[in-house]
């Protein structure tokens, strides 16, 4: 199992909470992190590597969200 960190972001995009999770791979971490996106945008990191950004409510991405890809 690999160690990931889920950062819960406030409405201004600042970190408000941090959760440590253990997952088998990036997709498992994304799936685990999606439940946090129901109320807030999140970022999932593995050490210094950004794995994913998920918008509030797992909303669809648009051209302004290129940094989320």
PQR file with spaces between the fields and no chain letter, atoms N, CA, C, O and H, PARSE charges and radii, in Angstrom:
ATOM       1  N    UNK     1       0.845   -1.186    0.000 -0.4000 1.5000
ATOM       2  CA   UNK     1       0.000    0.000    0.000 -0.0000 2.0000
ATOM       3  C    UNK     1       0.885    1.243    0.000  0.5500 1.7000
ATOM       4  O    UNK     1       1.928    1.285    0.652 -0.5500 1.4000
ATOM       5  N    UNK     2       0.450    2.236   -0.735 -0.4000 1.5000
ATOM       6  CA   UNK     2       1.197    3.486   -0.840 -0.0000 2.0000
ATOM       7  C    UNK     2       0.516    4.583   -0.021  0.5500 1.7000
ATOM       8  O    UNK     2      -0.699    4.571    0.177 -0.5500 1.4000
ATOM       9  H    UNK     2      -0.398    2.203   -1.265  0.4000 1.0000
ATOM      10  N    UNK     3       1.314    5.512    0.441 -0.4000 1.5000
ATOM      11  CA   UNK     3       0.821    6.615    1.257 -0.0000 2.0000
ATOM      12  C    UNK     3       0.450    7.797    0.366  0.5500 1.7000
ATOM      13  O    UNK     3       1.240    8.211   -0.482 -0.5500 1.4000
ATOM      14  H    UNK     3       2.301    5.523    0.280  0.4000 1.0000
ATOM      15  N    UNK     4      -0.752    8.339    0.559 -0.4000 1.5000
ATOM      16  CA   UNK     4      -1.240    9.524   -0.146 -0.0000 2.0000
ATOM      17  C    UNK     4      -1.776   10.509    0.885  0.5500 1.7000
ATOM      18  O    UNK     4      -2.128   10.138    2.005 -0.5500 1.4000
ATOM      19  H    UNK     4      -1.393    8.003    1.249  0.4000 1.0000
ATOM      20  N    UNK     5      -1.827   11.763    0.479 -0.4000 1.5000
ATOM      21  CA   UNK     5      -2.421   12.801    1.321 -0.0000 2.0000
ATOM      22  C    UNK     5      -3.529   13.486    0.529  0.5500 1.7000
ATOM      23  O    UNK     5      -3.330   13.894   -0.616 -0.5500 1.4000
ATOM      24  H    UNK     5      -1.541   12.064   -0.431  0.4000 1.0000
ATOM      25  N    UNK     6      -4.693   13.605    1.152 -0.4000 1.5000
ATOM      26  CA   UNK     6      -5.816   14.327    0.551 -0.0000 2.0000
ATOM      27  C    UNK     6      -5.912   15.672    1.256  0.5500 1.7000
ATOM      28  O    UNK     6      -6.114   15.738    2.468 -0.5500 1.4000
ATOM      29  H    UNK     6      -4.854   13.274    2.082  0.4000 1.0000
ATOM      30  N    UNK     7      -5.764   16.741    0.484 -0.4000 1.5000
ATOM      31  CA   UNK     7      -5.912   18.093    1.013 -0.0000 2.0000
ATOM      32  C    UNK     7      -7.313   18.575    0.685  0.5500 1.7000
ATOM      33  O    UNK     7      -7.702   18.618   -0.483 -0.5500 1.4000
ATOM      34  H    UNK     7      -5.600   16.687   -0.501  0.4000 1.0000
ATOM      35  N    UNK     8      -8.068   18.936    1.702 -0.4000 1.5000
ATOM      36  CA   UNK     8      -9.406   19.490    1.539 -0.0000 2.0000
ATOM      37  C    UNK     8      -9.245   21.005    1.431  0.5500 1.7000
ATOM      38  O    UNK     8      -8.658   21.637    2.309 -0.5500 1.4000
ATOM      39  H    UNK     8      -7.752   18.902    2.651  0.4000 1.0000
ATOM      40  N    UNK     9      -9.767   21.581    0.354 -0.4000 1.5000
ATOM      41  CA   UNK     9      -9.590   23.008    0.090 -0.0000 2.0000
ATOM      42  C    UNK     9     -10.841   23.796    0.463  0.5500 1.7000
ATOM      43  O    UNK     9     -11.964   23.325    0.280 -0.5500 1.4000
ATOM      44  H    UNK     9     -10.243   21.068   -0.360  0.4000 1.0000
ATOM      45  N    UNK    10     -10.633   25.002    0.987 -0.4000 1.5000
ATOM      46  CA   UNK    10     -11.776   25.867    1.273 -0.0000 2.0000
ATOM      47  C    UNK    10     -12.194   26.582   -0.009  0.5500 1.7000
ATOM      48  O    UNK    10     -11.619   26.338   -1.070 -0.5500 1.4000
ATOM      49  H    UNK    10      -9.721   25.385    1.136  0.4000 1.0000
ATOM      50  N    UNK    11     -13.172   27.448    0.079 -0.4000 1.5000
ATOM      51  CA   UNK    11     -13.695   28.144   -1.111 -0.0000 2.0000
ATOM      52  C    UNK    11     -12.672   29.047   -1.798  0.5500 1.7000
ATOM      53  O    UNK    11     -12.815   29.378   -2.975 -0.5500 1.4000
ATOM      54  H    UNK    11     -13.639   27.646    0.941  0.4000 1.0000
ATOM      55  N    UNK    12     -11.630   29.445   -1.045 -0.4000 1.5000
ATOM      56  CA   UNK    12     -10.573   30.281   -1.617 -0.0000 2.0000
ATOM      57  C    UNK    12      -9.401   29.461   -2.139  0.5500 1.7000
ATOM      58  O    UNK    12      -8.398   30.025   -2.576 -0.5500 1.4000
ATOM      59  H    UNK    12     -11.513   29.176   -0.089  0.4000 1.0000
ATOM      60  N    UNK    13      -9.517   28.132   -2.098 -0.4000 1.5000
ATOM      61  CA   UNK    13      -8.464   27.262   -2.597 -0.0000 2.0000
ATOM      62  C    UNK    13      -7.338   27.006   -1.608  0.5500 1.7000
ATOM      63  O    UNK    13      -6.294   26.470   -1.978 -0.5500 1.4000
ATOM      64  H    UNK    13     -10.332   27.673   -1.743  0.4000 1.0000
ATOM      65  N    UNK    14      -7.543   27.384   -0.357 -0.4000 1.5000
ATOM      66  CA   UNK    14      -6.532   27.136    0.684 -0.0000 2.0000
ATOM      67  C    UNK    14      -6.834   25.826    1.395  0.5500 1.7000
ATOM      68  O    UNK    14      -7.991   25.421    1.509 -0.5500 1.4000
ATOM      69  H    UNK    14      -8.392   27.819   -0.057  0.4000 1.0000
ATOM      70  N    UNK    15      -5.790   25.170    1.870 -0.4000 1.5000
ATOM      71  CA   UNK    15      -5.943   23.908    2.581 -0.0000 2.0000
ATOM      72  C    UNK    15      -6.634   24.147    3.918  0.5500 1.7000
ATOM      73  O    UNK    15      -6.192   24.968    4.721 -0.5500 1.4000
ATOM      74  H    UNK    15      -4.850   25.499    1.778  0.4000 1.0000
ATOM      75  N    UNK    16      -7.723   23.420    4.143 -0.4000 1.5000
ATOM      76  CA   UNK    16      -8.433   23.559    5.411 -0.0000 2.0000
ATOM      77  C    UNK    16      -8.322   22.289    6.267  0.5500 1.7000
ATOM      78  O    UNK    16      -8.349   22.372    7.495 -0.5500 1.4000
ATOM      79  H    UNK    16      -8.082   22.753    3.490  0.4000 1.0000
ATOM      80  N    UNK    17      -8.200   21.132    5.637 -0.4000 1.5000
ATOM      81  CA   UNK    17      -8.034   19.860    6.346 -0.0000 2.0000
ATOM      82  C    UNK    17      -7.097   18.961    5.560  0.5500 1.7000
ATOM      83  O    UNK    17      -6.933   19.118    4.350 -0.5500 1.4000
ATOM      84  H    UNK    17      -8.179   21.065    4.639  0.4000 1.0000
ATOM      85  N    UNK    18      -6.489   18.021    6.261 -0.4000 1.5000
ATOM      86  CA   UNK    18      -5.568   17.067    5.633 -0.0000 2.0000
ATOM      87  C    UNK    18      -5.931   15.668    6.103  0.5500 1.7000
ATOM      88  O    UNK    18      -6.143   15.438    7.294 -0.5500 1.4000
ATOM      89  H    UNK    18      -6.622   17.894    7.244  0.4000 1.0000
ATOM      90  N    UNK    19      -6.001   14.726    5.150 -0.4000 1.5000
ATOM      91  CA   UNK    19      -6.270   13.326    5.486 -0.0000 2.0000
ATOM      92  C    UNK    19      -5.176   12.452    4.885  0.5500 1.7000
ATOM      93  O    UNK    19      -4.861   12.576    3.701 -0.5500 1.4000
ATOM      94  H    UNK    19      -5.828   14.913    4.183  0.4000 1.0000
ATOM      95  N    UNK    20      -4.603   11.578    5.687 -0.4000 1.5000
ATOM      96  CA   UNK    20      -3.667   10.566    5.200 -0.0000 2.0000
ATOM      97  C    UNK    20      -4.472    9.338    4.809  0.5500 1.7000
ATOM      98  O    UNK    20      -5.344    8.891    5.554 -0.5500 1.4000
ATOM      99  H    UNK    20      -4.859   11.477    6.648  0.4000 1.0000
ATOM     100  N    UNK    21      -4.170    8.793    3.627 -0.4000 1.5000
ATOM     101  CA   UNK    21      -4.832    7.566    3.203 -0.0000 2.0000
ATOM     102  C    UNK    21      -3.786    6.605    2.652  0.5500 1.7000
ATOM     103  O    UNK    21      -2.719    7.023    2.202 -0.5500 1.4000
ATOM     104  H    UNK    21      -3.462    9.157    3.022  0.4000 1.0000
ATOM     105  N    UNK    22      -4.097    5.339    2.691 -0.4000 1.5000
ATOM     106  CA   UNK    22      -3.231    4.297    2.117 -0.0000 2.0000
ATOM     107  C    UNK    22      -4.032    3.611    1.022  0.5500 1.7000
ATOM     108  O    UNK    22      -5.151    3.150    1.244 -0.5500 1.4000
ATOM     109  H    UNK    22      -4.964    4.999    3.056  0.4000 1.0000
ATOM     110  N    UNK    23      -3.433    3.552   -0.173 -0.4000 1.5000
ATOM     111  CA   UNK    23      -4.115    2.981   -1.329 -0.0000 2.0000
ATOM     112  C    UNK    23      -3.129    2.163   -2.149  0.5500 1.7000
ATOM     113  O    UNK    23      -1.915    2.327   -2.026 -0.5500 1.4000
ATOM     114  H    UNK    23      -2.524    3.926   -0.353  0.4000 1.0000
ATOM     115  N    UNK    24      -3.665    1.276   -2.991 -0.4000 1.5000
ATOM     116  CA   UNK    24      -2.785    0.420   -3.782 -0.0000 2.0000
ATOM     117  C    UNK    24      -2.151    1.152   -4.959  0.5500 1.7000
ATOM     118  O    UNK    24      -1.046    0.804   -5.376 -0.5500 1.4000
ATOM     119  H    UNK    24      -4.651    1.142   -3.090  0.4000 1.0000
ATOM     120  N    UNK    25      -2.843    2.179   -5.509 -0.4000 1.5000
ATOM     121  CA   UNK    25      -2.293    2.926   -6.643 -0.0000 2.0000
ATOM     122  C    UNK    25      -3.026    4.271   -6.774  0.5500 1.7000
ATOM     123  O    UNK    25      -3.900    4.596   -5.971 -0.5500 1.4000
ATOM     124  H    UNK    25      -3.740    2.461   -5.170  0.4000 1.0000
ATOM     125  N    UNK    26      -2.652    5.036   -7.796 -0.4000 1.5000
ATOM     126  CA   UNK    26      -3.239    6.364   -7.997 -0.0000 2.0000
ATOM     127  C    UNK    26      -4.746    6.316   -8.210  0.5500 1.7000
ATOM     128  O    UNK    26      -5.472    7.153   -7.673 -0.5500 1.4000
ATOM     129  H    UNK    26      -1.942    4.772   -8.448  0.4000 1.0000
ATOM     130  N    UNK    27      -5.227    5.344   -8.991 -0.4000 1.5000
ATOM     131  CA   UNK    27      -6.663    5.257   -9.246 -0.0000 2.0000
ATOM     132  C    UNK    27      -7.438    4.937   -7.975  0.5500 1.7000
ATOM     133  O    UNK    27      -8.529    5.463   -7.755 -0.5500 1.4000
ATOM     134  H    UNK    27      -4.638    4.664   -9.427  0.4000 1.0000
ATOM     135  N    UNK    28      -6.876    4.081   -7.150 -0.4000 1.5000
ATOM     136  CA   UNK    28      -7.502    3.769   -5.868 -0.0000 2.0000
ATOM     137  C    UNK    28      -7.538    5.019   -4.980  0.5500 1.7000
ATOM     138  O    UNK    28      -8.528    5.267   -4.291 -0.5500 1.4000
ATOM     139  H    UNK    28      -5.990    3.654   -7.329  0.4000 1.0000
ATOM     140  N    UNK    29      -6.456    5.799   -5.001 -0.4000 1.5000
ATOM     141  CA   UNK    29      -6.408    7.044   -4.219 -0.0000 2.0000
ATOM     142  C    UNK    29      -7.426    8.051   -4.742  0.5500 1.7000
ATOM     143  O    UNK    29      -8.081    8.735   -3.957 -0.5500 1.4000
ATOM     144  H    UNK    29      -5.653    5.597   -5.561  0.4000 1.0000
ATOM     145  N    UNK    30      -7.562    8.145   -6.057 -0.4000 1.5000
ATOM     146  CA   UNK    30      -8.553    9.051   -6.638 -0.0000 2.0000
ATOM     147  C    UNK    30      -9.956    8.626   -6.235  0.5500 1.7000
ATOM     148  O    UNK    30     -10.777    9.466   -5.866 -0.5500 1.4000
ATOM     149  H    UNK    30      -7.029    7.589   -6.696  0.4000 1.0000
ATOM     150  N    UNK    31     -10.232    7.351   -6.301 -0.4000 1.5000
ATOM     151  CA   UNK    31     -11.549    6.849   -5.899 -0.0000 2.0000
ATOM     152  C    UNK    31     -11.821    7.150   -4.420  0.5500 1.7000
ATOM     153  O    UNK    31     -12.918    7.578   -4.061 -0.5500 1.4000
ATOM     154  H    UNK    31      -9.564    6.669   -6.601  0.4000 1.0000
ATOM     155  N    UNK    32     -10.827    6.926   -3.573 -0.4000 1.5000
ATOM     156  CA   UNK    32     -10.985    7.202   -2.141 -0.0000 2.0000
ATOM     157  C    UNK    32     -11.166    8.697   -1.893  0.5500 1.7000
ATOM     158  O    UNK    32     -11.953    9.092   -1.033 -0.5500 1.4000
ATOM     159  H    UNK    32      -9.936    6.578   -3.864  0.4000 1.0000
ATOM     160  N    UNK    33     -10.451    9.519   -2.630 -0.4000 1.5000
ATOM     161  CA   UNK    33     -10.517   10.960   -2.438 -0.0000 2.0000
ATOM     162  C    UNK    33     -11.793   11.604   -2.944  0.5500 1.7000
ATOM     163  O    UNK    33     -12.193   12.661   -2.456 -0.5500 1.4000
ATOM     164  H    UNK    33      -9.811    9.198   -3.328  0.4000 1.0000
ATOM     165  N    UNK    34     -12.436   10.975   -3.924 -0.4000 1.5000
ATOM     166  CA   UNK    34     -13.653   11.558   -4.502 -0.0000 2.0000
ATOM     167  C    UNK    34     -14.748   11.785   -3.467  0.5500 1.7000
ATOM     168  O    UNK    34     -15.527   12.729   -3.594 -0.5500 1.4000
ATOM     169  H    UNK    34     -12.111   10.117   -4.321  0.4000 1.0000
ATOM     170  N    UNK    35     -14.819   10.951   -2.462 -0.4000 1.5000
ATOM     171  CA   UNK    35     -15.863   11.127   -1.446 -0.0000 2.0000
ATOM     172  C    UNK    35     -15.688   12.442   -0.692  0.5500 1.7000
ATOM     173  O    UNK    35     -16.662   13.001   -0.188 -0.5500 1.4000
ATOM     174  H    UNK    35     -14.187   10.184   -2.358  0.4000 1.0000
ATOM     175  N    UNK    36     -14.451   12.940   -0.610 -0.4000 1.5000
ATOM     176  CA   UNK    36     -14.206   14.232    0.040 -0.0000 2.0000
ATOM     177  C    UNK    36     -14.650   15.407   -0.831  0.5500 1.7000
ATOM     178  O    UNK    36     -14.847   16.511   -0.323 -0.5500 1.4000
ATOM     179  H    UNK    36     -13.659   12.485   -1.019  0.4000 1.0000
ATOM     180  N    UNK    37     -14.811   15.179   -2.143 -0.4000 1.5000
ATOM     181  CA   UNK    37     -15.146   16.277   -3.058 -0.0000 2.0000
ATOM     182  C    UNK    37     -16.630   16.609   -3.063  0.5500 1.7000
ATOM     183  O    UNK    37     -17.056   17.517   -3.777 -0.5500 1.4000
ATOM     184  H    UNK    37     -14.651   14.282   -2.555  0.4000 1.0000
ATOM     185  N    UNK    38     -17.418   15.893   -2.283 -0.4000 1.5000
ATOM     186  CA   UNK    38     -18.850   16.184   -2.235 -0.0000 2.0000
ATOM     187  C    UNK    38     -19.127   17.545   -1.613  0.5500 1.7000
ATOM     188  O    UNK    38     -20.133   18.182   -1.924 -0.5500 1.4000
ATOM     189  H    UNK    38     -17.072   15.155   -1.703  0.4000 1.0000
ATOM     190  N    UNK    39     -18.227   17.992   -0.729 -0.4000 1.5000
ATOM     191  CA   UNK    39     -18.419   19.280   -0.044 -0.0000 2.0000
ATOM     192  C    UNK    39     -17.318   20.286   -0.334  0.5500 1.7000
ATOM     193  O    UNK    39     -17.496   21.478   -0.080 -0.5500 1.4000
ATOM     194  H    UNK    39     -17.409   17.475   -0.477  0.4000 1.0000
ATOM     195  N    UNK    40     -16.180   19.833   -0.863 -0.4000 1.5000
ATOM     196  CA   UNK    40     -15.037   20.718   -1.097 -0.0000 2.0000
ATOM     197  C    UNK    40     -14.235   20.229   -2.295  0.5500 1.7000
ATOM     198  O    UNK    40     -14.298   19.055   -2.661 -0.5500 1.4000
ATOM     199  H    UNK    40     -16.035   18.866   -1.070  0.4000 1.0000
ATOM     200  N    UNK    41     -13.488   21.135   -2.898 -0.4000 1.5000
ATOM     201  CA   UNK    41     -12.487   20.730   -3.880 -0.0000 2.0000
ATOM     202  C    UNK    41     -11.341   20.078   -3.112  0.5500 1.7000
ATOM     203  O    UNK    41     -11.103   20.405   -1.950 -0.5500 1.4000
ATOM     204  H    UNK    41     -13.437   22.089   -2.601  0.4000 1.0000
ATOM     205  N    UNK    42     -10.630   19.152   -3.767 -0.4000 1.5000
ATOM     206  CA   UNK    42      -9.538   18.460   -3.090 -0.0000 2.0000
ATOM     207  C    UNK    42      -8.317   18.358   -3.991  0.5500 1.7000
ATOM     208  O    UNK    42      -8.415   18.507   -5.209 -0.5500 1.4000
ATOM     209  H    UNK    42     -10.824   18.887   -4.712  0.4000 1.0000
ATOM     210  N    UNK    43      -7.177   18.104   -3.383 -0.4000 1.5000
ATOM     211  CA   UNK    43      -5.964   17.714   -4.092 -0.0000 2.0000
ATOM     212  C    UNK    43      -5.465   16.435   -3.448  0.5500 1.7000
ATOM     213  O    UNK    43      -5.511   16.279   -2.227 -0.5500 1.4000
ATOM     214  H    UNK    43      -7.098   17.983   -2.393  0.4000 1.0000
ATOM     215  N    UNK    44      -4.987   15.517   -4.285 -0.4000 1.5000
ATOM     216  CA   UNK    44      -4.410   14.270   -3.793 -0.0000 2.0000
ATOM     217  C    UNK    44      -2.932   14.273   -4.174  0.5500 1.7000
ATOM     218  O    UNK    44      -2.574   14.470   -5.335 -0.5500 1.4000
ATOM     219  H    UNK    44      -4.950   15.643   -5.276  0.4000 1.0000
ATOM     220  N    UNK    45      -2.084   14.052   -3.175 -0.4000 1.5000
ATOM     221  CA   UNK    45      -0.636   14.069   -3.375 -0.0000 2.0000
ATOM     222  C    UNK    45      -0.028   12.764   -2.900  0.5500 1.7000
ATOM     223  O    UNK    45      -0.510   12.145   -1.952 -0.5500 1.4000
ATOM     224  H    UNK    45      -2.374   13.892   -2.231  0.4000 1.0000
ATOM     225  N    UNK    46       1.034   12.359   -3.569 -0.4000 1.5000
ATOM     226  CA   UNK    46       1.893   11.275   -3.092 -0.0000 2.0000
ATOM     227  C    UNK    46       3.286   11.875   -2.999  0.5500 1.7000
ATOM     228  O    UNK    46       3.942   12.132   -4.008 -0.5500 1.4000
ATOM     229  H    UNK    46       1.426   12.862   -4.339  0.4000 1.0000
ATOM     230  N    UNK    47       3.720   12.089   -1.772 -0.4000 1.5000
ATOM     231  CA   UNK    47       4.962   12.804   -1.481 -0.0000 2.0000
ATOM     232  C    UNK    47       4.917   14.173   -2.173  0.5500 1.7000
ATOM     233  O    UNK    47       4.023   14.966   -1.877 -0.5500 1.4000
ATOM     234  H    UNK    47       3.188   11.880   -0.952  0.4000 1.0000
ATOM     235  N    UNK    48       5.842   14.469   -3.074 -0.4000 1.5000
ATOM     236  CA   UNK    48       5.862   15.786   -3.745 -0.0000 2.0000
ATOM     237  C    UNK    48       5.140   15.785   -5.089  0.5500 1.7000
ATOM     238  O    UNK    48       5.179   16.775   -5.819 -0.5500 1.4000
ATOM     239  H    UNK    48       6.567   13.825   -3.314  0.4000 1.0000
ATOM     240  N    UNK    49       4.488   14.686   -5.413 -0.4000 1.5000
ATOM     241  CA   UNK    49       3.835   14.535   -6.717 -0.0000 2.0000
ATOM     242  C    UNK    49       2.329   14.747   -6.595  0.5500 1.7000
ATOM     243  O    UNK    49       1.648   14.057   -5.836 -0.5500 1.4000
ATOM     244  H    UNK    49       4.456   13.881   -4.820  0.4000 1.0000
ATOM     245  N    UNK    50       1.826   15.715   -7.358 -0.4000 1.5000
ATOM     246  CA   UNK    50       0.383   15.931   -7.421 -0.0000 2.0000
ATOM     247  C    UNK    50      -0.225   14.812   -8.255  0.5500 1.7000
ATOM     248  O    UNK    50       0.128   14.633   -9.420 -0.5500 1.4000
ATOM     249  H    UNK    50       2.379   16.276   -7.974  0.4000 1.0000
ATOM     250  N    UNK    51      -1.127   14.072   -7.660 -0.4000 1.5000
ATOM     251  CA   UNK    51      -1.790   12.977   -8.353 -0.0000 2.0000
ATOM     252  C    UNK    51      -3.021   13.497   -9.083  0.5500 1.7000
ATOM     253  O    UNK    51      -3.232   13.184  -10.254 -0.5500 1.4000
ATOM     254  H    UNK    51      -1.413   14.217   -6.713  0.4000 1.0000
ATOM     255  N    UNK    52      -3.841   14.299   -8.383 -0.4000 1.5000
ATOM     256  CA   UNK    52      -5.081   14.793   -8.992 -0.0000 2.0000
ATOM     257  C    UNK    52      -5.632   15.972   -8.221  0.5500 1.7000
ATOM     258  O    UNK    52      -5.393   16.134   -7.025 -0.5500 1.4000
ATOM     259  H    UNK    52      -3.669   14.553   -7.432  0.4000 1.0000
ATOM     260  N    UNK    53      -6.376   16.788   -8.943 -0.4000 1.5000
ATOM     261  CA   UNK    53      -7.229   17.818   -8.345 -0.0000 2.0000
ATOM     262  C    UNK    53      -8.648   17.467   -8.733  0.5500 1.7000
ATOM     263  O    UNK    53      -8.925   17.135   -9.886 -0.5500 1.4000
ATOM     264  H    UNK    53      -6.571   16.657   -9.915  0.4000 1.0000
ATOM     265  N    UNK    54      -9.542   17.542   -7.767 -0.4000 1.5000
ATOM     266  CA   UNK    54     -10.948   17.232   -8.023 -0.0000 2.0000
ATOM     267  C    UNK    54     -11.764   18.442   -7.582  0.5500 1.7000
ATOM     268  O    UNK    54     -11.646   18.916   -6.452 -0.5500 1.4000
ATOM     269  H    UNK    54      -9.317   17.811   -6.830  0.4000 1.0000
ATOM     270  N    UNK    55     -12.594   18.930   -8.503 -0.4000 1.5000
ATOM     271  CA   UNK    55     -13.427   20.087   -8.201 -0.0000 2.0000
ATOM     272  C    UNK    55     -14.557   19.716   -7.249  0.5500 1.7000
ATOM     273  O    UNK    55     -14.914   18.546   -7.113 -0.5500 1.4000
ATOM     274  H    UNK    55     -12.690   18.546   -9.421  0.4000 1.0000
ATOM     275  N    UNK    56     -15.106   20.719   -6.603 -0.4000 1.5000
ATOM     276  CA   UNK    56     -16.254   20.548   -5.712 -0.0000 2.0000
ATOM     277  C    UNK    56     -17.335   19.738   -6.412  0.5500 1.7000
ATOM     278  O    UNK    56     -17.737   20.062   -7.530 -0.5500 1.4000
ATOM     279  H    UNK    56     -14.817   21.670   -6.715  0.4000 1.0000
ATOM     280  N    UNK    57     -17.801   18.692   -5.758 -0.4000 1.5000
ATOM     281  CA   UNK    57     -18.853   17.852   -6.328 -0.0000 2.0000
ATOM     282  C    UNK    57     -18.418   17.041   -7.517  0.5500 1.7000
ATOM     283  O    UNK    57     -19.253   16.512   -8.252 -0.5500 1.4000
ATOM     284  H    UNK    57     -17.475   18.429   -4.850  0.4000 1.0000
ATOM     285  N    UNK    58     -17.101   16.934   -7.722 -0.4000 1.5000
ATOM     286  CA   UNK    58     -16.539   16.225   -8.871 -0.0000 2.0000
ATOM     287  C    UNK    58     -17.094   16.812  -10.171  0.5500 1.7000
ATOM     288  O    UNK    58     -17.376   16.082  -11.121 -0.5500 1.4000
ATOM     289  H    UNK    58     -16.423   17.363   -7.125  0.4000 1.0000
ATOM     290  N    UNK    59     -17.247   18.128  -10.200 -0.4000 1.5000
ATOM     291  CA   UNK    59     -17.793   18.840  -11.356 -0.0000 2.0000
ATOM     292  C    UNK    59     -16.910   18.625  -12.583  0.5500 1.7000
ATOM     293  O    UNK    59     -15.714   18.354  -12.474 -0.5500 1.4000
ATOM     294  H    UNK    59     -17.018   18.721   -9.428  0.4000 1.0000
ATOM     295  N    UNK    60     -17.524   18.752  -13.732 -0.4000 1.5000
ATOM     296  CA   UNK    60     -16.797   18.571  -14.987 -0.0000 2.0000
ATOM     297  C    UNK    60     -15.710   19.616  -15.157  0.5500 1.7000
ATOM     298  O    UNK    60     -15.857   20.762  -14.734 -0.5500 1.4000
ATOM     299  H    UNK    60     -18.495   18.972  -13.821  0.4000 1.0000
ATOM     300  N    UNK    61     -14.619   19.204  -15.782 -0.4000 1.5000
ATOM     301  CA   UNK    61     -13.523   20.125  -16.056 -0.0000 2.0000
ATOM     302  C    UNK    61     -13.838   20.958  -17.287  0.5500 1.7000
ATOM     303  O    UNK    61     -14.621   20.553  -18.145 -0.5500 1.4000
ATOM     304  H    UNK    61     -14.499   18.272  -16.125  0.4000 1.0000
ATOM     305  N    UNK    62     -13.217   22.128  -17.360 -0.4000 1.5000
ATOM     306  CA   UNK    62     -13.338   22.960  -18.553 -0.0000 2.0000
ATOM     307  C    UNK    62     -11.940   23.506  -18.888  0.5500 1.7000
ATOM     308  O    UNK    62     -10.967   23.174  -18.211 -0.5500 1.4000
ATOM     309  H    UNK    62     -12.580   22.457  -16.663  0.4000 1.0000
ATOM     310  N    UNK    63     -11.844   24.322  -19.906 -0.4000 1.5000
ATOM     311  CA   UNK    63     -10.538   24.782  -20.385 -0.0000 2.0000
ATOM     312  C    UNK    63      -9.776   25.571  -19.314  0.5500 1.7000
ATOM     313  O    UNK    63      -8.545   25.568  -19.320 -0.5500 1.4000
ATOM     314  H    UNK    63     -12.634   24.592  -20.456  0.4000 1.0000
ATOM     315  N    UNK    64     -10.466   26.233  -18.413 -0.4000 1.5000
ATOM     316  CA   UNK    64      -9.803   26.972  -17.332 -0.0000 2.0000
ATOM     317  C    UNK    64      -9.198   26.022  -16.290  0.5500 1.7000
ATOM     318  O    UNK    64      -8.432   26.460  -15.432 -0.5500 1.4000
ATOM     319  H    UNK    64     -11.466   26.235  -18.408  0.4000 1.0000
ATOM     320  N    UNK    65      -9.525   24.752  -16.355 -0.4000 1.5000
ATOM     321  CA   UNK    65      -9.042   23.783  -15.365 -0.0000 2.0000
ATOM     322  C    UNK    65      -7.842   22.981  -15.876  0.5500 1.7000
ATOM     323  O    UNK    65      -7.604   21.870  -15.403 -0.5500 1.4000
ATOM     324  H    UNK    65     -10.146   24.395  -17.052  0.4000 1.0000
ATOM     325  N    UNK    66      -7.096   23.516  -16.816 -0.4000 1.5000
ATOM     326  CA   UNK    66      -5.992   22.759  -17.408 -0.0000 2.0000
ATOM     327  C    UNK    66      -5.028   22.250  -16.343  0.5500 1.7000
ATOM     328  O    UNK    66      -4.440   21.182  -16.516 -0.5500 1.4000
ATOM     329  H    UNK    66      -7.289   24.419  -17.200  0.4000 1.0000
ATOM     330  N    UNK    67      -4.852   22.978  -15.253 -0.4000 1.5000
ATOM     331  CA   UNK    67      -3.939   22.522  -14.208 -0.0000 2.0000
ATOM     332  C    UNK    67      -4.488   21.301  -13.474  0.5500 1.7000
ATOM     333  O    UNK    67      -3.752   20.651  -12.733 -0.5500 1.4000
ATOM     334  H    UNK    67      -5.330   23.845  -15.113  0.4000 1.0000
ATOM     335  N    UNK    68      -5.764   20.977  -13.666 -0.4000 1.5000
ATOM     336  CA   UNK    68      -6.353   19.801  -13.028 -0.0000 2.0000
ATOM     337  C    UNK    68      -6.063   18.523  -13.799  0.5500 1.7000
ATOM     338  O    UNK    68      -6.237   17.424  -13.272 -0.5500 1.4000
ATOM     339  H    UNK    68      -6.363   21.505  -14.269  0.4000 1.0000
ATOM     340  N    UNK    69      -5.621   18.660  -15.043 -0.4000 1.5000
ATOM     341  CA   UNK    69      -5.395   17.472  -15.869 -0.0000 2.0000
ATOM     342  C    UNK    69      -4.061   16.844  -15.620  0.5500 1.7000
ATOM     343  O    UNK    69      -3.728   15.834  -16.241 -0.5500 1.4000
ATOM     344  H    UNK    69      -5.479   19.553  -15.471  0.4000 1.0000
